[in-house]
């Protein structure tokens, strides 16, 4: 091996972009409110998602109060309980996680990480946020309409979703479906931006295989969301037709309160197919950005290149493709043909392979790394543990014979909270601790961060781990009051009360986090441009927080992949992606 | 769900083919410093708007494929009664074909720097698209006058819903076409105009294709074809 000067690339002229292409805000309103800058839109998305997410957090408190201490709180009746679970689920999955990962992190990180000045369609990007905000407002308004929000469960299964026995039959369900339709329209506008920006606005030298895994995750998830959300759109439109115009897409012949209804012949299973054709990719729409982000967090904070980068990319693509042919594993008890059950159980087990590859690679990245137990790293480690736990119970539920008895029990609730509730939230929180310095120029307080992590991580485990046991006993989900039954042992009540107390504590710990966000914005330690000594482009911006247009006069040029940490012989333990090589080791020259 | 799964398979092939051109087997950790060494792996050179339209067409196709999937699942139920096809739909189809031809005219004229041809093409294309939409509304009125209401049978419900979805997409196209016309009005130069016209033309042809598939399905002409496919699959 011989080191030779590598001058051919040193003089590469940086790519330049004509300034006229960039939109320049002219007033306070267009700079901070109706802004077309992806960074401002990202913050708007994140704040809105967090605000509506806090509503969902409070709803979970109310549910836990009822489950832990049934009969104590007279203001929570059975109808309200159903409304709480519905709104909690829908908000958390769609309006918080999807919006935060794609609208929030996607908008902030994609242009910066690929070396672009902004998204390619800034105006459409702005519209995307405002339509999303409208969807959130329509959703929140259901708390104040006659009859309240719908209590159909987050899956909104017909026929019960639009029958009078379900709370929110008047207005709640109509507004919920309208809000979903708006969300999908808004998301499609944003999604077009994320995809085209990655394809078209990458800076010079940024090949696909040099993209940070965060961008790979968000990019693939966006493509999946663009193709899967239409299924929810179609299902919502058809159900709105059933509810408002009296059609019978999903509604079979029914007798309600002794009255023959006007419906007849419809297929509730059709709705389930459409819903889960969206619903299962949705799990990975939330998970893939989390996979990508956590890869970058682990690599940066363990000062080691990600293990098996190529395999990580392939696994993301494979998961994205496979996730479209597993949807009916949510429908094992719907009475479908057993052969279908066999097919979907097989595909479900196959998708575990690329997922497991990713887990191994994270662990192998940590192996003999220089692990810094910073707050983002703690959350990343917390993610791996909760994700493995939730993934393993997913293998249980993916098998038809195991799923049938566990269906509609607390085991399912515990599984999906672990795998797509707690695990992605761990990544969201870790990512906020990681990128907050870039967004604000100040560090989040470390002590508060560690307190927040330990309470959240241990607390979430204490809530959801015992929940598996309740599920195995047969405790059903979505029950306002489980009452007295032979299989309800005293330990069920004790555990429920325990979990409720822990849930309140975990929720309160999030207030510490919110306080930290505000406090550090004013009083936090100034971070400088690259406090984590990271390689990716967003840390190399000339200003922190990045100015309008992200880069100075010239766009960065990328000379290397995103994971040059602890390179032997290098001066520092990281080499930024845009640092030109001065010498190059030519293998084989000496041999 | 076979229509949407088939569409997803097509998308998977396209994405797989494109990814296979992107050197996914490269070892990026060994390729320090190389820039522009591998043509075709950098950012795409297609205009962003065209790429965006392509992605949007994939989303719209997914939407219509899902409508068709739902349609074919629901039509197997016993209460399905196919509805008579208003003769007006033939006329509407003809008008939509004319609309596409006119838009193609505009596109060819734009390539040849013939501004008059562009103006004629987009005006004729827009006008015939509006006539198509009015025709669709009239077809709805004819059907409801004959007692085929939206809720009286699932076949009717699908007819109204899918034609409405198609009509709304065309209305969106008219907005884009309106903006292009406004550009012409303001005296934009041909190079600025060419891309706008091209995007409109692509979208018009796409909607014509969707309409032909939807028409074949709603009128039952494709039933034999669907039947053959089903037998092949089973």
Interface residues (C-beta under 8 A of the other chain):
Chain A: X6 X9 X12 X120 X121 X188 X191 X192 X193 X195 X196 X199 X200 X201 X202 X203 X204 X205 X206 X207 X208 X209 X210 X223 X226 X227 X230 X231 X233 X234 X237 X238 X241 X245 X246 X247 X248 X249 X262 X264 X265 X266 X267 X270 X273 X274 X277 X305 X309 X310 X313 X314 X317 X321 X324 X325 X557 X558 X559 X560 X561 X563 X564 X580 X581 X584
Chain B: X1 X4 X5 X8 X11 X12 X15 X19 X22 X23 X24 X25 X26 X27 X28 X29 X31 X32 X33 X34 X35 X36 X38 X41 X42 X43 X44 X46 X48 X49 X51 X52 X55 X56 X58 X59 X62 X63 X66 X67 X69 X70 X73 X74 X77 X78 X79 X80 X150 X151 X154 X157 X161 X165
